[in-house]
């Protein structure tokens, strides 16, 4: 069976070949999307771990800062007490 079109004659084999090419192209696109999804998941996991680490580090630094502030305030109070004696 042959179908006549304005541009060319299309045979069933041509459309099978085209369908095969389309399927192969679709498979390549799907593979690329799957690879990109995997890469983004790994990056997301890494960023979440980094964020957790930074949050913990910040909490530690806030605690150290508060401790240093308390020590400085205590030293100031001792110095004031020495001046008044």
Order of alpha helices (4+ residues) and beta strands (2+ residues): beta-beta-alpha
